[in-house]
Amino acid sequence: MCADFASVGIPSQSRVTQSEDGLIDFAGNIFYSVLEVVRGEWDLVTKGVMSKLWTIFELLPSIASPGSRESSASTNLKDIHQTMIGGLHFRLVVLQLCCKWRGQRAFPRELRNFLHTKSGTKESKSSDQWTRDMCIAGHSVISIMCSGFCEIAARIPGSDEKGHNSQQEFDLLLDFISDVDEFDKRFFSSGVQQSGCLGKYLFCPLLSQHSFVTLKNILNIRPAWFCQDFIRSVVLSFIQDAATFQDNDKLYVTLACQEMLGPLFPDLGAEFEHQQRMFDAKQFMSEAMKLDTILLEKLLSIDYLFKPIAMVEALMAMSPRAILLGCEFWSDELSSSNACTDASLYFTSQICASLNGGSAEESSHVLPPMPGVLVMQLANIIGLHTPHDLLLVKLCMVNVALKISLGPAAVAICYSMLCDAAFSRRENTTSDAILWTDQHELRVLDCVLAIVKDQSFSNVQVKKEMCTFALQLFSVTDASLHLLDVLKDLEYQIFALEMDNISPVGQQSEKTGGTSDFLVFKAAGLVARQARDFVDHSNTISRIPSAMECGNNFYDRSMTRVFYDIKQSSLADLLRLLSLSGGGSFPSNESSLETISKLIFQWVVSEALMARKGSVLPSSHTASISMMVELGASCLAEFQGHVTASVVMNQTLEDFNAKKVLSSTQE
């Protein structure tokens, strides 16, 4: 009734309350009376009530700034009127916004007290205190508006399948932004929007209630509301919290978050991609690999989620026979043997094609389903793509295959590693990035040696062929000392495979009375036999690209050149002497052994002086001299007495001194 009476537009002189003081007091009393009637029941403050309050407020006079000629009393009165009207205006806006957006939230006590406090009277506080109270109240209003907006947004039906807001949700967002803008600009000069409090009040609730589309829209429309570092950390924490992957609902929520917010956070692309991979991995392990729930939960625990290679290793450790998933025939002896042959033919043809500069498509051989096919697919899903990563996966599978006595499967995987090495080493020459290093080669050679030394797999021919290809493939040029040692070990393994009856070292020791010198000599004899075979069959392996062409020093340049040099310089066939001595009886071979030892150490002296002059590559020089010194020493160890051995060694030292003096004179 008061509002209706006031809206008739009666001239001020005809009003019951003609003074400005009285009219301001009247409007204020109406406002405070409404608060007393409501008593916290804010639902009673309807749109109609607010409309009447605003109608009354519009009756208040517009207070002009005091003129220079006005008295101080008049000026003070106008200041009081302006403060009272301004305070009432602010309280009306606060009441309207809070009633509109509060949802189910009650007004904070501080805000209630503020609404009941009168300003501009004698009892009112100083202007500074009023400004502080106004800022505190404004902060509470923003908090209520944000929480109410999030609450209402959560009740509105979600976005469609394409991620678009419903019109109702979009209208709500625009209405909210409009109210915040007007409130902030009118009373706080846009300070609220610059403070960052809006982002903190909005981002976490919207994210936790999965209002991703609304969040995306508000980030696009009002990016200044949000501190980028803060919201980035919140998003990162959110997707990592959902990474336990025990709850499928959380998985889908994470993917929805990625789809909507991913483009807004490009620096989190790797994290989003990881979560996608882990989701795909869970689906793959559950549906394709059919792993049981307990194993799946262990693999998807926090221990392995961020260490993909550790997940594969854990799978192999907990379920070794997972290597047979999708290729169970590798557990059958006959089928696995045939498949191993097919795989070795396929990969050797690929290796040859690579070393000749060809491509993989040129091979006419067919690759059978490989052991660990599903494990390799899993590795690809979880992001193990680099040559080193794949090498570690295959190394793990080789060890598991040997552990469960699947020798042919281990051989097939190892051949695939040799093939990977061939193509990766070729890419090193055509790419600025170094894709293949000594460390990669060591991993592959470790697999080859593990298979060769494995007693449960007794196919000697397969082991020899694999060793031969490994030696042909890898180079010792500029190789590390560790790699040289492994290559030398691989050579010795080939020589050991030449024995008619392979037996453990302990059994050989028993047969020879436990003399380690005899074993060393037998190894030296096998070195000679293998070297002789390399020379005799050099033409028969022409179908394999020359190792010299692919930078291999150890296989084709080391031993072959040694025996050729000795034969050229002394006219003695060291290969023949070694092969005859290796099969003879003792001490009847001492004369031959003495000749062999002298020839070997003469060559060592000559080779050392050539290397000193720089005519021999250091890597080739190191490998050759190392092996020939061991061969000569093993021969000396077979003498019954020490006299002959001392004579040979003394002669070697004299030769060294003589060559050194001659070399110094020539320099």
C-alpha distance (Angstrom), angle and dihedral (degrees) to the residues before:
residue distance angle dihedral
M1 . . .
C2 3.81 . .
A3 3.77 90.3 .
D4 3.76 94.0 47.2
F5 3.78 91.0 49.6
A6 3.80 90.6 48.7
S7 3.79 93.4 48.8
V8 3.82 94.9 58.0
G9 3.78 87.7 85.6
I10 3.83 98.5 -126.8
P11 3.83 111.6 178.3
S12 3.78 114.1 -102.2
Q13 3.79 93.1 -112.8
S14 3.81 90.4 57.8
R15 3.81 95.4 49.2
V16 3.75 123.4 104.9
T17 3.77 88.1 -128.4
Q18 3.76 105.1 44.3
S19 3.83 101.1 166.8
E20 3.77 123.1 84.2
D21 3.81 90.3 -131.1
G22 3.73 91.2 57.0
L23 3.78 94.1 46.7
I24 3.82 93.0 50.1
D25 3.81 90.5 47.5
F26 3.80 89.6 48.6
A27 3.84 93.4 53.1
G28 3.80 91.1 45.3
N29 3.79 92.7 49.5
I30 3.80 90.9 51.3
F31 3.82 90.2 52.8
Y32 3.80 94.5 48.0
S33 3.82 90.6 44.4
V34 3.80 89.4 56.6
L35 3.82 89.5 52.6
E36 3.81 90.2 50.6
V37 3.79 92.1 49.7
V38 3.79 94.0 47.0
R39 3.84 95.0 47.2
G40 3.79 94.0 -174.5
E41 3.79 96.2 -40.7
W42 3.78 91.2 120.0
D43 3.78 94.0 173.3
L44 3.82 85.9 74.4
V45 3.80 88.8 67.0
T46 3.77 95.2 84.4
K47 3.78 128.0 175.2
G48 3.80 88.1 -97.2
V49 3.81 92.4 55.7
M50 3.79 91.4 49.4
S51 3.80 90.5 48.3
K52 3.82 91.0 55.5
L53 3.80 91.8 47.2
W54 3.79 90.9 52.7
T55 3.80 90.8 47.6
I56 3.80 90.2 56.1
F57 3.81 91.2 45.4
E58 3.80 90.1 54.6
L59 3.83 88.8 62.3
L60 3.78 91.0 65.8
P61 3.80 115.8 105.5
S62 3.75 122.2 -105.8
I63 3.79 105.1 -115.2
A64 3.79 112.3 -141.0
S65 3.76 121.9 -151.7
P66 3.82 111.5 -89.5
G67 3.79 115.9 -97.9
S68 3.78 125.0 -123.7
R69 3.84 92.7 -110.4
E70 3.80 96.2 51.5
S71 3.75 119.1 107.7
S72 3.78 121.1 -106.2
A73 3.80 90.0 -113.5
S74 3.76 91.0 55.6
T75 3.77 90.8 46.6
N76 3.80 92.7 51.3
L77 3.78 90.9 49.3
K78 3.79 92.1 52.4
D79 3.82 90.5 48.5
I80 3.79 89.6 53.1
H81 3.80 92.0 48.4
Q82 3.79 91.5 47.8
T83 3.80 91.9 49.6
M84 3.81 92.2 48.4
I85 3.81 93.3 48.7
G86 3.82 91.5 44.2
G87 3.79 91.5 49.5
L88 3.79 92.1 48.7
H89 3.79 90.9 47.4
F90 3.80 92.0 52.4
R91 3.81 92.2 47.3
L92 3.82 91.7 50.5
V93 3.81 90.6 51.9
V94 3.81 91.1 47.1
L95 3.80 91.8 49.3
Q96 3.79 92.7 47.4
L97 3.81 96.1 47.4
C98 3.80 94.1 44.4
C99 3.79 93.5 48.8
K100 3.79 90.1 47.5
W101 3.82 98.7 48.3
R102 3.79 106.6 22.7
G103 3.80 95.5 96.1
Q104 3.79 106.3 -176.2
R105 3.78 94.5 -22.5
A106 3.83 121.0 115.8
F107 3.77 122.2 -133.3
P108 3.82 113.4 -96.4
R109 3.79 114.6 -110.7
E110 3.82 92.1 -116.3
L111 3.79 90.1 55.5
R112 3.82 92.6 48.5
N113 3.78 90.7 50.8
F114 3.78 90.4 48.9
L115 3.81 92.8 52.8
H116 3.82 91.2 52.3
T117 3.81 94.8 48.5
K118 3.82 115.1 98.1
S119 3.79 119.6 -138.9
G120 3.76 130.9 -155.7
T121 3.82 95.5 33.8
K122 3.70 130.4 108.7
E123 3.76 89.6 -97.2
S124 3.77 93.7 52.1
K125 3.76 122.3 106.7
S126 3.78 128.6 -108.3
S127 3.79 120.3 -76.1
D128 3.82 91.5 -105.5
Q129 3.77 91.4 52.8
W130 3.80 90.0 46.9
T131 3.82 89.8 53.0
R132 3.81 91.0 51.1
D133 3.81 91.8 48.0
M134 3.76 90.1 47.5
C135 3.83 91.8 52.7
I136 3.80 91.8 48.5
A137 3.79 90.7 49.3
G138 3.81 90.9 47.1
H139 3.79 90.0 52.7
S140 3.80 90.2 52.4
V141 3.80 90.9 48.7
I142 3.83 91.8 52.7
S143 3.79 90.1 48.6
I144 3.82 92.0 51.4
M145 3.80 92.4 45.5
C146 3.82 93.6 50.5
S147 3.80 95.5 46.5
G148 3.80 90.8 45.5
F149 3.80 92.1 49.1
C150 3.82 91.2 51.1
E151 3.79 91.0 47.4
I152 3.80 93.2 50.7
A153 3.82 92.0 44.0
A154 3.79 90.2 54.1
R155 3.81 91.0 56.3
I156 3.79 94.6 51.0
P157 3.84 115.4 91.9
G158 3.80 110.9 -94.6
S159 3.77 131.5 -109.2
D160 3.77 123.8 -68.8
E161 3.81 125.7 -103.0
K162 3.81 91.3 -83.2
G163 3.80 92.4 54.5
H164 3.81 97.0 -106.3
N165 3.78 121.8 144.9
S166 3.75 120.4 -115.5
Q167 3.82 111.7 -110.6
Q168 3.79 89.8 -112.7
E169 3.79 91.9 55.7
F170 3.79 92.7 46.5
D171 3.82 92.2 48.8
L172 3.79 89.0 50.6
L173 3.79 90.4 53.0
L174 3.80 93.6 50.1
D175 3.82 91.4 47.1
F176 3.79 90.8 51.3
I177 3.80 93.4 48.3
S178 3.82 90.5 48.7
D179 3.80 92.9 52.2
V180 3.80 93.0 47.3
D181 3.80 92.4 47.9
E182 3.80 94.0 49.9
F183 3.80 95.1 44.5
D184 3.79 93.0 47.1
K185 3.81 96.9 45.0
R186 3.81 94.9 44.4
F187 3.80 98.1 48.7
F188 3.83 109.1 15.3
S189 3.81 106.0 29.6
S190 3.85 90.8 -118.7
G191 3.79 90.8 -58.2
V192 3.80 93.1 129.7
Q193 3.79 92.9 58.9
Q194 3.79 91.1 48.9
S195 3.80 94.9 48.1
G196 3.82 95.7 72.2
C197 3.81 94.1 -128.9
L198 3.81 91.6 115.8
G199 3.77 91.4 59.4
K200 3.79 92.5 49.6
Y201 3.79 93.1 48.1
L202 3.81 94.0 47.0
F203 3.78 110.0 31.8
C204 3.80 103.3 59.7
P205 3.83 96.4 43.9
L206 3.80 93.6 46.4
L207 3.80 91.0 46.8
S208 3.81 94.4 47.4
Q209 3.82 92.3 49.2
H210 3.83 89.2 47.9
S211 3.80 96.1 -118.9
F212 3.79 88.7 151.2
V213 3.79 97.3 152.4
T214 3.81 92.9 50.8
L215 3.78 89.4 46.6
K216 3.79 91.2 50.5
N217 3.82 91.4 50.7
I218 3.76 95.6 47.6
L219 3.82 90.4 48.0
N220 3.77 89.5 53.4
I221 3.83 95.5 44.6
R222 3.82 99.3 40.3
P223 3.83 108.8 19.6
A224 3.82 90.6 154.3
W225 3.80 89.8 69.4
F226 3.78 91.6 69.1
C227 3.79 134.2 67.7
Q228 3.79 104.4 -135.2
D229 3.80 95.4 -148.1
F230 3.79 91.5 50.9
I231 3.80 97.6 48.0
R232 3.80 91.6 42.9
S233 3.81 90.6 55.7
V234 3.81 90.2 47.2
V235 3.81 92.8 51.6
L236 3.79 91.5 46.5
S237 3.80 91.3 50.4
F238 3.80 90.9 46.7
I239 3.81 95.9 54.1
Q240 3.80 92.3 42.3
D241 3.81 91.7 51.5
A242 3.79 88.1 55.4
A243 3.79 90.6 50.9
T244 3.79 96.4 92.5
F245 3.81 85.6 86.3
Q246 3.77 93.5 -160.1
D247 3.80 90.6 118.9
N248 3.79 117.9 58.6
D249 3.80 90.8 -156.9
K250 3.79 90.0 61.5
L251 3.77 89.6 50.3
Y252 3.77 92.7 55.9
V253 3.80 91.1 44.3
T254 3.81 89.9 54.2
L255 3.79 91.4 49.9
A256 3.80 91.2 48.8
C257 3.80 89.7 50.4
Q258 3.78 90.0 50.2
E259 3.79 92.8 49.7
M260 3.80 94.4 50.3
L261 3.81 103.9 33.6
G262 3.79 102.0 25.1
P263 3.84 95.2 89.8
L264 3.81 89.8 52.2
F265 3.81 92.2 56.1
P266 3.83 106.6 44.5
D267 3.80 91.6 164.2
L268 3.82 88.4 62.7
G269 3.79 91.6 54.3
A270 3.81 92.8 107.1
E271 3.81 91.4 51.7
F272 3.80 92.8 48.1
E273 3.79 89.8 47.5
H274 3.80 90.6 51.0
Q275 3.80 91.5 52.2
Q276 3.79 89.9 49.7
R277 3.79 90.6 50.9
M278 3.79 92.2 49.4
F279 3.78 90.6 50.1
D280 3.81 90.6 50.7
A281 3.80 89.9 45.8
K282 3.79 91.8 54.7
Q283 3.79 91.0 50.0
F284 3.80 91.3 47.5
M285 3.80 95.8 47.6
S286 3.79 91.1 45.8
E287 3.80 100.0 44.2
A288 3.82 107.6 23.4
M289 3.82 101.2 29.9
K290 3.82 92.9 31.1
L291 3.80 93.5 -147.0
D292 3.78 115.5 -180.0
T293 3.79 119.8 -103.4
I294 3.81 96.2 -108.6
L295 3.81 93.5 52.7
L296 3.79 90.8 44.1
E297 3.79 92.1 53.1
K298 3.80 91.1 50.4
L299 3.80 93.2 49.8
L300 3.80 92.0 48.1
S301 3.78 94.4 48.0
I302 3.77 120.0 118.7
D303 3.83 89.6 -99.5
Y304 3.79 92.3 72.6
L305 3.81 106.0 21.0
F306 3.77 94.1 92.2
K307 3.82 96.8 33.5
P308 3.80 107.3 64.8
I309 3.80 96.1 -179.9
A310 3.81 89.4 50.0
M311 3.82 88.5 55.1
V312 3.82 91.0 55.7
E313 3.79 91.9 45.9
A314 3.80 90.4 49.5
L315 3.80 91.1 50.0
M316 3.81 91.0 51.5
A317 3.80 91.5 47.0
M318 3.82 95.8 46.8
S319 3.80 96.8 38.7
P320 3.83 111.8 19.3
R321 3.79 93.3 172.8
A322 3.79 89.5 62.8
I323 3.78 82.6 91.8
L324 3.82 87.2 74.1
L325 3.80 96.3 52.2
G326 3.77 108.2 124.3
C327 3.79 92.3 6.5
E328 3.79 105.4 56.9
F329 3.82 93.1 154.1
W330 3.82 89.0 79.9
S331 3.79 87.1 76.6
D332 3.83 90.3 62.6
E333 3.82 112.4 88.3
L334 3.80 98.2 -141.2
S335 3.80 96.6 39.2
S336 3.79 93.2 46.2
S337 3.82 91.3 49.9
N338 3.80 91.8 53.3
A339 3.80 92.3 43.8
C340 3.80 90.6 49.2
T341 3.81 90.2 54.4
D342 3.79 91.5 49.6
A343 3.80 92.0 47.4
S344 3.82 93.0 48.8
L345 3.82 91.4 50.0
Y346 3.77 91.2 48.6
F347 3.79 95.8 48.8
T348 3.81 95.4 41.8
S349 3.79 89.0 53.4
Q350 3.80 88.5 49.9
I351 3.81 91.1 49.4
C352 3.80 91.3 50.7
A353 3.79 90.9 47.2
S354 3.79 90.4 50.8
L355 3.78 94.4 49.3
N356 3.81 89.4 48.5
G357 3.79 90.9 51.2
G358 3.79 94.4 -106.3
S359 3.78 129.5 133.3
A360 3.77 132.1 -111.5
E361 3.81 92.9 -110.9
E362 3.80 91.1 67.8
S363 3.81 93.4 71.6
S364 3.81 116.7 109.3
H365 3.81 93.4 -164.1
V366 3.80 123.1 98.3
L367 3.78 120.5 -130.6
P368 3.81 114.4 -138.5
P369 3.82 120.2 -139.2
M370 3.77 103.4 -70.8
P371 3.80 125.5 -128.7
G372 3.79 111.3 -102.8
V373 3.80 92.2 26.5
L374 3.80 92.6 146.4
V375 3.79 91.7 43.0
M376 3.80 89.2 55.8
Q377 3.80 90.2 48.9
L378 3.79 89.5 51.6
A379 3.80 90.0 49.6
N380 3.78 89.6 53.4
I381 3.80 91.9 49.0
I382 3.81 94.1 52.3
G383 3.80 92.3 49.7
L384 3.81 105.2 -97.1
H385 3.79 97.2 144.6
T386 3.81 108.9 131.7
P387 3.82 121.0 96.5
H388 3.79 90.0 -111.9
D389 3.81 93.4 50.3
L390 3.81 92.9 49.9
L391 3.77 89.1 46.0
L392 3.79 90.9 56.2
V393 3.81 91.5 48.5
K394 3.80 92.4 51.2
L395 3.79 92.0 44.2
C396 3.78 88.5 54.6
M397 3.81 91.0 49.4
V398 3.82 92.6 48.7
N399 3.80 91.0 53.2
V400 3.80 91.2 47.8
A401 3.80 92.5 47.4
L402 3.81 90.9 53.0
K403 3.79 90.5 45.0
I404 3.81 92.1 58.1
S405 3.85 92.9 39.5
L406 3.79 97.8 -105.9
G407 3.81 96.1 139.9
P408 3.83 97.3 160.1
A409 3.80 89.9 51.0
A410 3.81 90.7 51.2
V411 3.81 90.3 50.1
A412 3.81 92.4 50.8
I413 3.80 91.8 50.7
C414 3.80 91.4 46.3
Y415 3.82 91.1 52.5
S416 3.80 88.3 53.3
M417 3.81 87.9 53.6
L418 3.80 90.6 52.2
C419 3.79 88.7 50.4
D420 3.82 90.9 49.9
A421 3.79 87.9 51.2
A422 3.80 92.6 51.6
F423 3.79 94.1 53.2
S424 3.82 94.8 39.3
R425 3.81 92.2 51.2
R426 3.79 89.8 51.0
E427 3.81 90.7 50.6
N428 3.81 88.4 54.8
T429 3.81 88.2 67.9
T430 3.82 94.0 49.0
S431 3.80 100.5 40.5
D432 3.78 134.1 62.2
A433 3.80 89.9 -136.9
I434 3.79 118.4 80.6
L435 3.79 104.7 -126.6
W436 3.77 98.7 168.5
T437 3.80 128.2 44.1
D438 3.79 140.6 165.1
Q439 3.78 88.8 -87.5
H440 3.79 90.5 60.1
E441 3.79 90.7 49.4
L442 3.78 91.4 49.8
R443 3.81 90.0 54.9
V444 3.78 92.0 52.2
L445 3.80 93.6 45.1
D446 3.79 90.0 49.1
C447 3.81 87.7 58.6
V448 3.80 92.2 48.4
L449 3.79 91.8 49.7
A450 3.80 92.0 46.1
I451 3.81 90.5 55.5
V452 3.82 93.9 44.2
K453 3.80 92.4 50.0
D454 3.80 94.6 43.9
Q455 3.81 108.8 111.0
S456 3.80 95.8 -161.2
F457 3.81 91.2 65.5
S458 3.80 107.8 62.2
N459 3.82 104.4 172.2
V460 3.80 98.4 125.3
Q461 3.79 95.5 -178.3
V462 3.80 93.0 54.5
K463 3.79 90.7 48.5
K464 3.82 92.3 50.1
E465 3.78 93.6 49.1
M466 3.78 92.3 49.0
C467 3.80 92.2 49.2
T468 3.79 90.8 48.4
F469 3.79 92.6 52.9
A470 3.79 91.2 46.4
L471 3.80 91.6 53.6
Q472 3.77 91.8 46.1
L473 3.77 91.5 51.6
F474 3.77 103.9 47.2
S475 3.77 126.4 67.0
V476 3.79 130.0 -148.6
T477 3.77 93.6 -158.3
D478 3.80 105.1 125.7
A479 3.80 88.3 -9.6
S480 3.78 122.5 153.3
L481 3.77 121.2 -102.7
H482 3.79 89.6 -112.3
L483 3.78 90.6 56.3
L484 3.80 90.8 48.5
D485 3.80 89.5 53.5
V486 3.81 91.1 51.2
L487 3.78 92.4 48.0
K488 3.79 90.1 49.7
D489 3.78 89.7 49.6
L490 3.79 88.5 51.8
E491 3.82 90.3 52.2
Y492 3.77 90.5 52.8
Q493 3.78 90.8 49.2
I494 3.80 89.6 55.4
F495 3.77 90.2 50.0
A496 3.79 91.3 48.5
L497 3.81 89.8 53.0
E498 3.82 88.1 60.5
M499 3.80 90.6 69.7
D500 3.78 112.5 107.1
N501 3.78 93.4 -133.4
I502 3.76 113.2 30.2
S503 3.80 112.7 -154.5
P504 3.78 137.4 165.7
V505 3.79 117.5 -85.4
G506 3.78 92.0 -112.1
Q507 3.82 91.7 58.0
Q508 3.81 92.0 48.7
S509 3.76 90.0 52.0
E510 3.78 90.5 55.0
K511 3.82 91.8 50.0
T512 3.81 92.7 51.4
G513 3.75 97.6 41.9
G514 3.80 93.1 -99.0
T515 3.81 95.6 -69.3
S516 3.76 109.5 152.3
D517 3.81 89.9 -167.6
F518 3.79 89.9 65.9
L519 3.79 90.9 53.2
V520 3.78 90.6 50.5
F521 3.79 90.5 50.5
K522 3.80 92.1 48.6
A523 3.79 88.5 52.5
A524 3.79 89.0 51.0
G525 3.78 90.6 50.8
L526 3.77 89.6 51.3
V527 3.80 89.3 50.5
A528 3.76 89.1 57.7
R529 3.79 94.0 45.8
Q530 3.78 91.6 50.5
A531 3.78 92.1 46.8
R532 3.79 89.6 50.4
D533 3.80 89.3 51.5
F534 3.80 90.0 50.7
V535 3.80 89.3 56.0
D536 3.81 96.9 41.0
H537 3.78 93.1 47.8
S538 3.78 98.8 38.6
N539 3.77 90.0 112.5
T540 3.79 95.4 46.2
I541 3.78 93.7 63.1
S542 3.77 94.9 53.2
R543 3.78 88.2 114.2
I544 3.84 85.8 71.4
P545 3.81 114.5 70.4
S546 3.78 113.0 -101.2
A547 3.76 111.1 -92.9
M548 3.78 88.8 -139.4
E549 3.79 88.3 62.2
C550 3.79 91.8 54.2
G551 3.79 94.5 46.1
N552 3.80 99.1 -99.9
N553 3.80 112.0 152.6
F554 3.77 101.4 163.5
Y555 3.80 100.2 58.0
D556 3.80 105.4 38.1
R557 3.79 104.4 18.1
S558 3.76 106.8 40.2
M559 3.81 113.3 55.2
T560 3.80 96.9 18.7
R561 3.79 92.5 53.9
V562 3.80 92.0 46.8
F563 3.78 95.5 56.5
Y564 3.79 91.2 42.3
D565 3.83 92.4 51.7
I566 3.81 92.4 49.2
K567 3.76 91.7 50.0
Q568 3.82 92.0 49.0
S569 3.80 94.9 47.6
S570 3.83 101.1 40.9
L571 3.83 103.9 19.3
A572 3.82 86.3 -127.8
D573 3.79 120.2 131.5
L574 3.78 100.5 -136.9
L575 3.78 91.7 179.6
R576 3.78 91.8 59.1
L577 3.81 93.2 45.1
L578 3.78 91.6 50.3
S579 3.78 94.4 48.0
L580 3.82 91.5 49.4
S581 3.79 93.3 46.9
G582 3.76 93.5 44.9
G583 3.78 92.3 63.6
G584 3.83 99.4 37.2
S585 3.79 133.6 94.2
F586 3.78 128.8 -103.9
P587 3.00 138.9 -79.2
S588 3.83 89.6 8.9
N589 3.82 90.1 77.1
E590 3.80 96.9 56.1
S591 3.78 92.8 104.3
S592 3.80 91.6 52.7
L593 3.78 91.2 44.4
E594 3.79 91.0 53.1
T595 3.79 90.5 51.7
I596 3.79 91.3 47.0
S597 3.79 92.4 49.0
K598 3.79 92.9 49.5
L599 3.79 92.4 48.8
I600 3.80 91.9 48.7
F601 3.79 96.1 48.9
Q602 3.79 92.6 43.3
W603 3.77 87.4 56.8
V604 3.84 90.8 46.3
V605 3.81 90.3 54.8
S606 3.80 92.0 47.3
E607 3.82 93.0 46.1
A608 3.79 92.2 48.9
L609 3.80 91.7 53.1
M610 3.82 91.3 46.7
A611 3.79 90.1 52.3
R612 3.78 89.3 49.0
K613 3.79 89.8 56.1
G614 3.79 89.9 50.1
S615 3.80 96.9 -114.7
V616 3.81 93.7 120.0
L617 3.82 126.3 58.9
P618 3.84 110.3 -111.8
S619 3.82 94.9 -127.3
S620 3.81 94.0 50.3
H621 3.79 90.5 43.1
T622 3.80 92.5 51.5
A623 3.80 95.2 48.2
S624 3.82 95.0 44.9
I625 3.78 97.7 45.8
S626 3.80 92.2 44.2
M627 3.79 93.6 54.7
M628 3.82 95.6 41.9
V629 3.81 93.2 49.3
E630 3.81 88.9 53.4
L631 3.80 90.1 48.0
G632 3.80 92.4 49.6
A633 3.80 92.2 45.8
S634 3.80 91.1 51.4
C635 3.80 89.4 53.9
L636 3.79 92.3 49.9
A637 3.80 89.7 50.4
E638 3.81 90.0 64.0
F639 3.80 96.6 62.4
Q640 3.80 113.5 110.8
G641 3.80 91.1 -137.8
H642 3.75 134.0 30.6
V643 3.84 97.1 -126.1
T644 3.78 97.3 84.3
A645 3.80 92.4 43.1
S646 3.81 90.2 51.5
V647 3.79 91.3 49.8
V648 3.80 91.5 52.7
M649 3.78 94.1 47.4
N650 3.82 93.2 45.4
Q651 3.77 89.7 50.6
T652 3.80 88.9 50.5
L653 3.80 91.6 52.7
E654 3.80 90.8 48.7
D655 3.79 89.9 51.0
F656 3.78 89.8 50.8
N657 3.80 91.6 52.1
A658 3.78 93.5 45.7
K659 3.81 93.1 49.0
K660 3.79 90.2 47.1
V661 3.82 92.5 52.9
L662 3.79 91.4 46.5
S663 3.76 91.7 48.6
S664 3.82 91.9 50.1
T665 3.82 91.2 49.6
Q666 3.79 91.6 51.5
E667 3.77 91.6 49.4
